[in-house]
C-alpha cells in the first residue's frame, strides 16, 4: 500500500508590482475571526485582530506582531501560524493594510553577486578583444598564424596597444629581477614604469573603455565575495550595498516580466498589497481545519491561548 505523499510548503516571498519583495501580509491589516459553519459560511464572530508589525528572522521566517482587540495584548506569530489562525478562523478582512518591503534576503544577495562576477568577466573579455584582439589561429592545428615576415597575426585589436603591453611585460620582468636581486628598484625604472602605465591608461580611455575594468577588486575575507558568510548569514559587504542590490533585482525582475507579458497593459503601482483569496488560503491548509466548526475553533484557541 503506497504512502500518501505529504504536502511540502516552501517559503516564497511576495513579488510586488515594482519588482521588489514584500511581506505576505501588510501592517495594520484588520481581520475578524469567525466560526465556520458546516455549510462553509461565516458564523459567529470570535475575535478581532490587527497586524501591528512584521519582521524577518535570521533564518528568513516572516514574523508578525498581532494585536487582539479583546485583550489589548500583542503576540508574535510565524507566517505559518498566522495563516493557520486566519484559515481556521474563517477570517474576514475588515481593513486593508500597508505593504511592507522585506529587508535584504539571501536570494537577492546570491543573485546579485553571481551576476556581478559574470558581468565583470564579460566586460573585461570584451575590452581585451577590442584593445588587444584575438589570435588568428589555424582551424586544424589551432596554432596562431603568421604573416610572410613571420609575425603573429591577430584578428582585431590595435597593434599600438599590443606594443604597449609588450613593453610593459619587459619592464615588469626587469623590475621583478631588480627587486629579487637587490631588494629595491632604481629611480629610472620607476619613472619609466609610471610613464608607460600613463600611456596605457590614456590609450584605453581613448577607446571609450573604463581603465578601472582592469583594476583588481579587493576580495571580502568574510564571504569570499559571495555575499553570504560560511555560517549562512548575509555579509556586511552586502548590507553596505543593500539598496543597490534591491534595485538590481527589481530591475531584472521587471525586465523579465515585461518581456514575458508585453501584450498586457503596463500597470506599475508603488502601492503593493498581496490579496490573499479565500480559495488560496483553503488550498494551502490541511483539510481538517475546514471540515467543521469544532476543529477550527480548537486551532484558534490553541494559537491565541483563549
N, C-alpha and C positions, 0 to 999 in steps of 0.2 A: 504494500500500500504506500503510495507516494505521499511524502510530507507536503503540507500546504506551505507554499512559498511565503515567507514573511515580507511584509512591505517595508522598504527602507526609505526614509525621508532624509534627503540631503539638504543642507543649508544652501540656499541660493539668494544672494542679495537682490533687492528690487532695483531694476534699472529705470531711472526716470526719463521723461521725455527729453531732458537736456543731456542724456548720456552718462549722468553720474549715478552713484549708488545711494540708496536711501533705506532707512529702517522700514520694515514691513508695515508698521503701524505708526501713525503720526501722533505727536504730543497734543494734549488737550482734546483727544477724541473721547467722546462720552458714549457709553453703552448702557442699556437696561437689560439685565439678565431676567429671563422669564422661564417658567416651567414649560416644557414642551408637551403638548397634548398628544395622545396616541394617533391622532389624525395628522400630526406634523405641524399644526398651527401654533400660534403664540398663546400661552396660558397666563397664569397669574404672575405678576412681577415679583422677582425675588430680591434684586439688589441693583443699585445704580453704581457704575464705576467710571473713573476717568483716568486716562493715561497722563500722568504728570510729567514724566521724563523718560528718557531711554538712553542706554549706553551700550558699548560693546566691550565684552570681557577680553582678557588676553588670548583666550582660545577662540575668539571671534564668535561668541554666543551673544545674540541680542538679548538684552535685559531691560525689563520695563518696570517702572515705578508706578504702581496702580493705587489710586485713592478710592476708598469705599465710602460712599455717601452716608451710609447708616452709622458708621463709627467715626468717621473723620480721620481714620488712620490709613497709612500707606504701607504697601508691602511690595517687594521686588519679585518679579517672575521672569523666567526664561521665555523665549518666544514660544516654545512648545507648550509650556504651562499656560501661557496666556491664551493660545489658540484652543487648548483643551477647555479652558473655562468659557470662552466665547461660544464654542460649538456646543458644549454640553449644556450651557445656559441659554441656548436658543437666543443669542444676543441680538438686540436691535440697536443699530447705530442712531443715536439721538443728535449728536453734534459732530460734524466732520472736523478732524484735527489738522495740524500743520505738519507738512513733511519735514523730516529732519535728516540731513545728509549723514551718511556713515563716515566715521573717521577713516584714515588710510587703512586699507586691508591688504593682506598678503597677495591676493590675486592681482591687484593693481601694481604692487611693487615688482612682483616677478615678471609681469608682462612688460613693464617699462624698462627694467634693467636688461632683459634679454633682447628687446628690440633695439635699445640704445647701443648695445655692443654690436649688433648686426649692422645697424645703420652706419656706425662709425667705421666699421671694417669696409663696408661697401663704398663709402665716401673716399676713404683712403686709397682703395684699389683703383677707383675711378681717377683720382688725382694723379696717381703714379702712371696710369696709362696715358693721360693727357700730357704729362711732363716728360716722362722717360720713354714711353712707347712699350710695345711688346716685341719679343724676339720673332724674327721671320724664320720659322722652322720648317724643315723638310717633313712632309706628311708621312714619309716612310721611315726615315732614320730618326726623326724627332730632334735632329741636331740643327743648331742655328746656321742658317745660310750665310754665305759671304759673297761680297761683290768681286769683280775681276781683280781688284787690288788686294784681296784677302781680308777686307774689313767686314766686320759683322754687320748684317743687315737687320733693320728694325722696321716694324710697322707702326707708323705714327710717332708721336713724341717729338722732342726737339734735340737736335744734335748739340746745340749750345748747352742745354741742361745736362745732357749726358757728359759733356766735357767738364762741367762744373762738378758733377758727382765724382768723376774720375779724379779730379784734383783734390776734392775733399777726402776721398779714400786714401790717397797717397800721403796727404798731410796728416791725417789721423794716425796712420801707421808710424810716421816719423815721431809724432807727439807721444804715442804709446811707448815707442822704443826709448825715447829720452827719459820718460818717467820711470820705466822699468830699470834703466841702467843708472841714471843719476838722481832719481827722486825729485826732479824738477824739470821745468820746461823753459827754454830760452825765450827772451822777450821777442826775438824775431819771429819765432814760431807762433807765439801768442797773437802778435799783430797780424800775421798772415792768416791765421785761422779765423780771427774776428772779421777780417776783410772778406774772406771767402764766404763766411756764413751770411754776411750782409748782402753779398752779391746773389747768393742762392735765394734768400728771402725776397729780395726785390724782384727776381725773375718769377718766382711763384706768384707773387701778388699781381704782377703784370698780366698773368694768365687768368686772373679773376678767381684765384684759389686762396683760401684762408690758410696761411702758414701754420696756424695752431692745430690743423689736422695732423701735423707731423709731431706735435708735442706729446710726449709720453705722459699719460694721466697717472696721478697718484692712486695706487690701489688701497682701498679701505681695508685695514687689517682685521677689523671686527667681522666683516661679512664677505671679504674677498670679492668685493664689487658685485654681489648678487642682490644686495638689499635686505637679505634675510640672514640673521645670525645662525650659527650652528644649533642653538637651542630652540630655533623656530620663531624667535621674536623678530619684529621689524627693526632694522638697524637705524641708528641715529642719522646716518648719512642719507637715508631715505626720508626720514621725517623732516630733514632740512630742505628737502625738495618736494614736500607734500603737495603744494598747490600745482607745481609744475607737473608732477606725476598724475594728479587728478585731471588736469586739463588735457594731458596727452591721452589718457584712457578714454575720457569723454569724447574727444575729437575723433579717435579711431572708431569708437562705437557708433558715433553719428555718421561717419563716412560709410561704414558698412551698412547701417540701416538705410541711408539714402540711396545707396547702390542697389539694395535689395527691394526697396519699396518706392522706386522712382515714379510709379503710376499713382501712388497715394498722395493726396494733397498735403503739403507741408504745414504741419501744425506743431510748432515747438513752443511750449509754455514753461515759464520759470517756476510756476506753482505746480508741484507734482504731488499727487496723492494716490497711493495704491488703493484701488477699490476692490475689496475682497467680497466676492459674491457668496451668498449662502450655499450655492451649489458647490463652489470650490471648497468651501470650509467643510462641508459634509463629506466630500470625497477624500479629504485629507485625514479624517479622523476614523478610528475604529468604529465598526457598525454598532457595537454595543452601546455607544454613547447616545445614539439617537433612537434606540429601539423602544424606549418608553420614558415616562417621566421620572421614575424612581432612580434609574441608572444615572441620568443626567444630574438629578438633584444630589445624589451621593458624591459624584465627582466634584461638583461645585462646593459642597460642604467640606470636602477633604482639602480642597485648594485654599479656600478663603478662611477655613478654620471655624466656621459657624456651627 
